[in-house]
Amino acid sequence: MPYPNSPFSLQLHESLMSRIESASSYSSSINISNFTRICNWLCTPPRVTTIRVNTLLSNTDNILNKLHHHFRYILEDALVPNIYIHESTKDVIIVEHTPKILDNISPKEIIVDDACAAAVLRGAHIFAPGVLGMTIGCQKSDNVSIYVDLAKKCKKGLQKVYDKDKILIAKGVVNMTRSELYGENLNPQGIAITITETISGCPQIPEDLFPKGSALLQNLPSVICIHSLNPLPNEVILDMCAAPGHKTSHIAALMNNQGTLVAIDKNPGRIKKLRKHCSDFNINARIFLSNSTLIFNESSQNRVEDGPPFLSESFDRILLDAPCSALGKRPQFRNDITEKVLLSFVPLQKKLFIQAVNLLKINGCLVYSTCTITLDENEGIVAWALKKFNNLRLVKSKLHIGSPGLGGTTLSTEDLQLLQRFGPNDDSDSIGFFIACFIKK
């Protein structure tokens, strides 16, 4: 939904539409009848914040009580958001919020990039590396207005009012001065700007509100994805593209840390984040640095516990949360994806899928998911897989709350009903996401 009486949706829609139209013309992959509606939806953040509780270290009632106490302490009763446990999955808490029109705007301004702005609208404060510009004269405790740099022209350390394309997204209070942010030989850390209001109305939830590893902010479809996988204790499970580990830790929680959970990523920096997340969340996982397009080898002598390459039919369940064009992320202020990058995902997804099918046991479960809205990377991959592998059957997942898949491929109407699409047509108001669940026969 557009924000009322605000240039937010209009300007971002115009910026985003040109890029997605360009991408679509290259790949023929975005098959949405009402393009204006989809762009408006992508340009605005969800009106709910989703918190997943780590049931290995806490429970939903404890986290819910902490949220209630926090908001009642900092807000007037009339402003406390609606907070409740999700009706379909009891390890998820929903915090609802309503868009706002900001008034009493300070002439002192902060400029941030599009990635930082998206995080602010989802409930984050601004950390020191995220401050591109700060008008000269800003002191600690000053009220400031926060703008996103749509033009990507702001140079780090800008000290005057930014005169390029920008949009007001929030108000905040200064914690760090220019000298602390931009002095020589400095590597500033910590919260530079405390957010007090945003146009999304999303409340700020302090990182230290919950005990370490007990809960995290996670988009609802990502949670539904793991419930669709339905991991059980004492199974052997593979997470093929695991970093930063949010889905990995959810798999472990549903397994009650019992069984063998293998998590793979090919990037050393992301593996470091994966290890830290698993440590913080008390997760028993075997983590390996490897390229998941090369992890199957029929002649391998490795046990699963030793790491890749693996023998065929080594895993009871496999999650392929595939690298994708990420066109379902919200809000999107810019989309600079190139033709070359966009076209690279489908071949990669197919390579990963082939590995997954080879590694899956008979009667095993494979969940394929993406955070994009394109047809080629979602329904297109499912149609290709069913044609290529006659031993795969598309099934309805245990927890099924998304909308049906889109037409435009060889999938039947019955097949489309088995898929889960999250987007402007469903009621969850989440990011764009796709889930398909297969059984190997």
C-alpha positions as CSV (number, residue, x, y, z in Angstrom):
1,M,0.0,0.0,0.0
2,P,1.3,3.5,-0.7
3,Y,1.9,5.8,2.2
4,P,-0.8,8.5,2.2
5,N,0.1,12.1,1.4
6,S,3.7,11.1,0.9
7,P,6.1,11.1,-2.2
8,F,7.6,7.9,-0.9
9,S,5.7,5.4,-3.1
10,L,5.6,7.6,-6.2
11,Q,9.3,8.4,-6.4
12,L,10.5,5.0,-5.5
13,H,8.0,3.4,-7.8
14,E,9.3,5.4,-10.7
15,S,12.9,4.6,-9.8
16,L,12.3,0.9,-9.3
17,M,9.9,0.4,-12.2
18,S,12.4,1.4,-14.9
19,R,15.0,-1.1,-13.5
20,I,12.6,-4.0,-13.1
21,E,11.1,-3.4,-16.6
22,S,14.6,-3.5,-17.9
23,A,15.4,-6.7,-16.1
24,S,12.1,-8.2,-17.2
25,S,12.7,-7.4,-20.9
26,Y,16.0,-9.4,-20.7
27,S,14.7,-12.5,-19.0
28,S,10.9,-12.5,-19.6
29,S,10.8,-13.6,-16.0
30,I,8.5,-11.1,-14.3
31,N,4.9,-12.1,-15.2
32,I,2.8,-9.8,-13.1
33,S,-0.3,-8.4,-14.6
34,N,-0.5,-5.2,-12.6
35,F,3.0,-3.9,-12.7
36,T,2.2,-0.6,-10.9
37,R,0.7,-2.5,-8.0
38,I,3.7,-4.8,-7.7
39,C,6.2,-1.9,-7.8
40,N,4.2,0.0,-5.2
41,W,4.2,-3.1,-3.0
42,L,8.0,-3.6,-3.4
43,C,8.7,0.0,-2.6
44,T,7.0,-0.1,0.8
45,P,8.1,-2.1,3.8
46,P,5.9,-4.7,5.4
47,R,3.5,-3.5,8.0
48,V,4.4,-6.4,10.3
49,T,7.7,-7.3,12.1
50,T,8.2,-11.0,12.6
51,I,10.2,-12.4,15.5
52,R,11.2,-16.1,15.6
53,V,11.8,-17.6,19.0
54,N,14.7,-20.1,19.4
55,T,12.8,-22.8,21.2
56,L,16.1,-24.4,22.3
57,L,16.9,-21.5,24.6
58,S,13.5,-19.8,25.3
59,N,9.8,-20.0,24.7
60,T,7.3,-17.8,22.9
61,D,5.5,-16.6,26.1
62,N,8.7,-15.3,27.6
63,I,9.6,-13.3,24.5
64,L,6.1,-12.1,24.1
65,N,6.1,-10.8,27.7
66,K,9.4,-9.0,27.2
67,L,8.0,-7.2,24.1
68,H,4.9,-6.1,26.0
69,H,6.9,-4.8,28.9
70,H,9.3,-3.0,26.6
71,F,6.7,-1.2,24.6
72,R,4.5,-0.3,27.6
73,Y,7.6,1.2,29.3
74,I,8.6,3.4,26.3
75,L,5.3,4.2,24.7
76,E,1.9,5.6,25.7
77,D,-0.8,3.0,25.9
78,A,-2.5,4.2,22.8
79,L,0.7,3.8,20.8
80,V,1.7,0.3,21.9
81,P,1.6,-1.9,18.8
82,N,-0.6,-5.0,18.5
83,I,1.6,-8.0,19.4
84,Y,0.5,-11.6,19.2
85,I,1.7,-15.2,18.5
86,H,1.1,-16.3,14.9
87,E,-1.9,-18.5,14.6
88,S,-0.3,-21.1,12.4
89,T,3.2,-21.4,13.9
90,K,3.7,-21.0,17.6
91,D,7.4,-20.1,17.4
92,V,6.6,-16.8,15.7
93,I,5.5,-13.4,17.2
94,I,4.0,-10.7,15.1
95,V,4.3,-7.0,15.8
96,E,1.9,-4.9,13.7
97,H,2.7,-1.2,12.8
98,T,1.0,1.5,10.8
99,P,2.7,4.0,8.4
100,K,3.2,7.6,9.7
101,I,3.5,11.1,8.2
102,L,6.4,12.8,10.0
103,D,6.0,16.4,11.2
104,N,8.2,18.9,13.0
105,I,11.1,18.1,10.7
106,S,14.6,19.2,11.9
107,P,16.7,21.2,9.4
108,K,19.7,19.2,10.6
109,E,19.9,16.1,8.3
110,I,21.5,12.7,8.1
111,I,22.0,11.0,4.7
112,V,22.1,7.2,4.4
113,D,22.3,4.7,1.5
114,D,19.4,2.5,0.3
115,A,20.5,-0.6,2.2
116,C,20.7,1.3,5.5
117,A,17.4,3.0,4.8
118,A,15.7,-0.3,4.3
119,A,17.0,-1.5,7.6
120,V,15.7,1.7,9.4
121,L,12.3,1.1,8.0
122,R,12.3,-2.4,9.3
123,G,13.2,-1.3,12.8
124,A,17.0,-0.7,13.0
125,H,18.9,2.2,14.4
126,I,21.7,3.7,12.3
127,F,25.2,2.4,13.1
128,A,28.3,4.5,12.4
129,P,29.3,3.0,9.1
130,G,25.8,3.7,7.7
131,V,26.0,7.5,8.0
132,L,26.9,9.0,4.6
133,G,26.3,12.6,5.4
134,M,25.7,14.8,8.5
135,T,25.2,18.5,8.3
136,I,27.8,20.5,10.0
137,G,26.9,21.7,13.6
138,C,25.1,18.5,14.6
139,Q,25.8,17.8,18.3
140,K,25.0,14.9,20.6
141,S,21.3,14.7,21.6
142,D,20.3,16.9,18.6
143,N,17.2,15.9,16.7
144,V,17.8,15.2,13.1
145,S,15.9,14.3,9.9
146,I,17.0,11.1,8.1
147,Y,16.9,10.9,4.3
148,V,17.8,8.1,1.8
149,D,20.1,9.0,-1.1
150,L,18.1,7.8,-4.1
151,A,20.6,9.3,-6.6
152,K,23.6,7.5,-5.1
153,K,25.6,10.7,-5.4
154,C,26.3,11.4,-1.7
155,K,30.0,11.3,-0.8
156,K,31.0,10.0,2.6
157,G,31.3,12.8,5.1
158,L,29.0,15.3,3.3
159,Q,28.6,18.3,5.6
160,K,25.9,20.4,3.9
161,V,22.3,19.8,3.0
162,Y,22.1,17.2,0.3
163,D,20.6,18.7,-2.9
164,K,20.2,15.6,-5.0
165,D,17.2,13.1,-5.1
166,K,16.3,12.1,-1.5
167,I,13.3,11.1,0.5
168,L,12.6,11.6,4.2
169,I,12.3,8.3,5.9
170,A,12.8,8.9,9.7
171,K,13.6,11.1,12.6
172,G,16.3,10.5,15.2
173,V,18.7,11.7,17.8
174,V,22.5,12.1,17.4
175,N,24.8,9.8,19.4
176,M,28.0,10.4,17.6
177,T,29.4,13.7,16.2
178,R,31.1,14.4,12.9
179,S,34.5,14.2,14.5
180,E,33.8,10.8,15.8
181,L,32.4,9.6,12.5
182,Y,34.8,11.1,10.0
183,G,38.0,11.8,11.9
184,E,41.3,10.5,10.5
185,N,42.3,6.9,11.1
186,L,39.0,6.1,12.7
187,N,36.9,3.0,12.4
188,P,33.8,4.1,14.3
189,Q,31.4,1.5,15.7
190,G,28.2,1.5,17.6
191,I,24.9,3.3,17.1
192,A,25.4,6.8,15.6
193,I,21.7,7.8,15.3
194,T,19.0,6.5,17.5
195,I,15.8,6.3,15.5
196,T,12.7,7.8,17.2
197,E,10.1,7.7,14.3
198,T,9.9,6.3,10.8
199,I,7.4,6.6,8.0
200,S,6.9,2.9,8.2
201,G,5.8,3.1,11.8
202,C,8.0,0.1,12.6
203,P,9.0,0.2,16.3
204,Q,12.7,-0.1,17.2
205,I,13.5,-3.3,19.1
206,P,16.8,-3.1,21.0
207,E,19.3,-5.9,20.2
208,D,19.8,-6.5,23.9
209,L,16.1,-6.8,24.7
210,F,16.2,-10.6,24.5
211,P,18.8,-13.0,26.0
212,K,21.5,-13.9,23.5
213,G,20.4,-16.5,21.0
214,S,16.8,-16.6,22.3
215,A,15.1,-14.8,19.4
216,L,15.7,-13.0,16.1
217,L,14.0,-10.8,13.6
218,Q,13.2,-13.1,10.6
219,N,10.8,-12.7,7.7
220,L,7.7,-14.8,8.0
221,P,8.1,-16.8,4.7
222,S,11.6,-17.8,5.9
223,V,10.1,-19.3,9.0
224,I,7.3,-21.0,6.9
225,C,10.0,-22.4,4.7
226,I,11.6,-24.5,7.5
227,H,8.2,-25.6,8.8
228,S,7.6,-26.8,5.2
229,L,10.8,-28.8,5.4
230,N,9.4,-30.3,8.6
231,P,12.7,-31.4,10.1
232,L,12.5,-34.2,12.7
233,P,14.8,-35.3,15.5
234,N,17.5,-37.9,14.6
235,E,17.3,-37.2,10.9
236,V,20.2,-36.4,8.6
237,I,19.6,-33.0,7.0
238,L,21.5,-30.7,4.6
239,D,21.3,-26.9,4.3
240,M,23.0,-26.3,1.0
241,C,23.4,-22.5,1.0
242,A,23.3,-21.9,4.7
243,A,24.9,-18.6,5.6
244,P,24.1,-16.4,7.6
245,G,22.4,-19.4,9.3
246,H,18.9,-18.1,10.3
247,K,17.2,-21.1,8.6
248,T,20.0,-23.4,9.8
249,S,19.3,-22.5,13.4
250,H,15.5,-23.0,12.8
251,I,16.1,-26.5,11.4
252,A,18.2,-27.4,14.5
253,A,15.5,-26.1,16.8
254,L,12.8,-28.2,15.2
255,M,15.2,-31.2,15.4
256,N,15.7,-30.4,19.0
257,N,19.4,-30.5,18.2
258,Q,19.1,-34.3,17.8
259,G,20.4,-35.8,14.6
260,T,22.9,-34.7,12.0
261,L,22.6,-31.2,10.5
262,V,25.1,-30.3,7.7
263,A,25.4,-26.6,6.7
264,I,27.4,-25.5,3.7
265,D,28.4,-22.2,2.2
266,K,31.2,-21.4,-0.3
267,N,32.1,-17.9,1.0
268,P,34.7,-17.8,3.8
269,G,33.3,-14.5,5.2
270,R,29.7,-15.9,5.3
271,I,31.0,-19.1,6.9
272,K,32.4,-17.0,9.7
273,K,28.9,-15.4,10.2
274,L,27.3,-18.8,10.0
275,R,29.6,-20.3,12.7
276,K,28.9,-17.3,15.0
277,H,25.2,-17.5,14.6
278,C,25.1,-21.2,15.3
279,S,27.3,-20.6,18.4
280,D,25.0,-17.8,19.7
281,F,21.9,-20.0,19.1
282,N,23.4,-23.1,20.7
283,I,23.1,-25.1,17.4
284,N,24.7,-28.5,16.8
285,A,25.6,-28.3,13.1
286,R,28.5,-29.5,11.0
287,I,29.6,-26.5,9.0
288,F,31.7,-26.9,5.8
289,L,33.2,-24.4,3.4
290,S,32.3,-25.8,0.0
291,N,30.7,-25.1,-3.3
292,S,27.3,-26.9,-3.2
293,T,27.3,-27.3,-7.0
294,L,30.1,-29.8,-6.5
295,I,29.2,-31.7,-3.3
296,F,27.9,-35.0,-4.9
297,N,30.3,-37.7,-5.8
298,E,29.2,-41.3,-6.3
299,S,32.6,-42.7,-5.5
300,S,33.2,-40.6,-2.3
301,Q,34.5,-42.5,0.7
302,N,33.4,-39.7,3.1
303,R,30.9,-40.2,5.9
304,V,28.3,-37.4,6.1
305,E,30.0,-36.2,9.2
306,D,33.3,-35.8,7.4
307,G,31.8,-33.3,4.9
308,P,31.6,-33.1,1.1
309,P,31.7,-34.7,-1.3
310,F,28.8,-36.9,-0.3
311,L,27.4,-40.2,-1.7
312,S,24.0,-40.4,-3.3
313,E,21.0,-40.6,-1.1
314,S,22.8,-39.4,2.0
315,F,20.1,-37.0,3.4
316,D,16.6,-37.4,4.7
317,R,15.8,-33.8,4.0
318,I,17.5,-31.0,2.1
319,L,16.9,-27.3,2.1
320,L,17.9,-25.5,-1.1
321,D,17.4,-21.8,-0.3
322,A,18.9,-20.9,-3.6
323,P,20.9,-17.8,-4.6
324,C,18.5,-15.6,-6.5
325,S,17.9,-12.1,-7.9
326,A,16.3,-11.1,-4.6
327,L,13.6,-9.0,-6.2
328,G,11.2,-9.9,-3.4
329,K,13.1,-7.9,-0.8
330,R,11.1,-4.9,0.7
331,P,11.5,-2.1,0.7
332,Q,13.5,-1.6,-2.4
333,F,14.7,2.0,-3.0
334,R,16.9,1.0,-6.0
335,N,17.4,-2.0,-8.2
336,D,20.6,-1.9,-10.2
337,I,20.6,-5.6,-11.3
338,T,22.3,-6.1,-14.6
339,E,21.3,-8.4,-17.5
340,K,24.3,-10.5,-16.9
341,V,23.6,-11.0,-13.2
342,L,19.9,-11.6,-13.7
343,L,20.5,-14.3,-16.3
344,S,23.1,-16.1,-14.2
345,F,20.7,-17.3,-11.5
346,V,18.6,-19.9,-13.3
347,P,21.6,-22.0,-14.5
348,L,23.1,-21.9,-11.0
349,Q,19.8,-22.9,-9.4
350,K,19.5,-25.9,-11.8
351,K,23.1,-27.0,-10.9
352,L,22.3,-26.9,-7.2
353,F,19.0,-28.6,-7.7
354,I,20.7,-31.6,-9.6
355,Q,23.1,-32.0,-6.6
356,A,20.2,-31.9,-4.2
357,V,18.2,-34.6,-6.0
358,N,21.2,-36.9,-6.2
359,L,21.9,-36.5,-2.4
360,L,18.2,-37.0,-1.3
361,K,17.2,-40.4,0.1
362,I,14.2,-42.2,-1.4
363,N,11.0,-40.8,0.3
364,G,13.1,-37.8,1.4
365,C,11.9,-34.2,1.3
366,L,13.5,-31.4,-0.7
367,V,12.4,-27.8,-0.2
368,Y,13.4,-25.3,-2.9
369,S,13.0,-21.6,-2.0
370,T,13.9,-18.1,-3.1
371,C,13.3,-14.5,-2.0
372,T,12.5,-13.3,-5.5
373,I,9.3,-12.7,-7.5
374,T,10.5,-13.8,-11.0
375,L,8.7,-16.7,-12.8
376,D,11.9,-18.2,-14.3
377,E,13.5,-18.7,-10.9
378,N,10.4,-20.0,-9.2
379,E,7.7,-21.8,-11.1
380,G,10.1,-22.2,-14.0
381,I,12.5,-24.2,-11.9
382,V,9.7,-26.4,-10.6
383,A,8.4,-27.1,-14.1
384,W,12.0,-27.9,-15.3
385,A,12.6,-30.2,-12.2
386,L,9.4,-32.2,-12.7
387,K,10.2,-32.8,-16.4
388,K,13.9,-33.7,-15.7
389,F,13.4,-36.0,-12.7
390,N,10.5,-38.5,-13.1
391,N,11.2,-39.6,-9.5
392,L,10.2,-36.2,-8.0
393,R,6.7,-35.4,-6.8
394,L,5.5,-32.0,-5.9
395,V,3.6,-32.1,-2.6
396,K,1.7,-29.7,-0.3
397,S,3.9,-28.8,2.6
398,K,2.8,-29.4,6.2
399,L,2.4,-25.6,6.9
400,H,0.9,-24.0,3.8
401,I,-0.2,-20.4,4.1
402,G,1.1,-18.7,0.9
403,S,-0.8,-18.0,-2.3
404,P,-0.7,-20.4,-5.3
405,G,2.0,-20.2,-7.9
406,L,1.7,-18.1,-11.0
407,G,0.7,-19.3,-14.4
408,G,2.9,-19.0,-17.4
409,T,4.8,-22.4,-17.3
410,T,3.9,-26.0,-18.0
411,L,2.7,-26.5,-14.5
412,S,-0.9,-27.6,-14.1
413,T,-3.5,-25.7,-12.0
414,E,-3.2,-28.5,-9.5
415,D,0.6,-28.1,-9.3
416,L,0.2,-24.3,-8.8
417,Q,-2.0,-25.0,-5.8
418,L,0.8,-26.9,-4.1
419,L,3.3,-24.0,-4.3
420,Q,3.5,-21.1,-1.9
421,R,4.0,-17.6,-3.2
422,F,4.3,-14.6,-0.8
423,G,3.6,-11.3,-2.4
424,P,0.9,-8.6,-2.9
425,N,-1.8,-11.3,-3.4
426,D,-1.5,-12.9,0.0
427,D,-2.5,-11.6,3.4
428,S,0.8,-11.9,5.2
429,D,2.3,-8.5,4.1
430,S,5.8,-10.0,4.0
431,I,8.6,-9.9,1.6
432,G,8.3,-11.6,-1.8
433,F,9.2,-15.3,-1.4
434,F,8.6,-18.7,-3.0
435,I,8.5,-22.2,-1.6
436,A,8.2,-25.6,-3.4
437,C,8.2,-28.9,-1.5
438,F,9.2,-32.2,-3.3
439,I,9.2,-35.9,-2.3
440,K,11.7,-38.3,-4.0
441,K,10.1,-41.6,-5.1
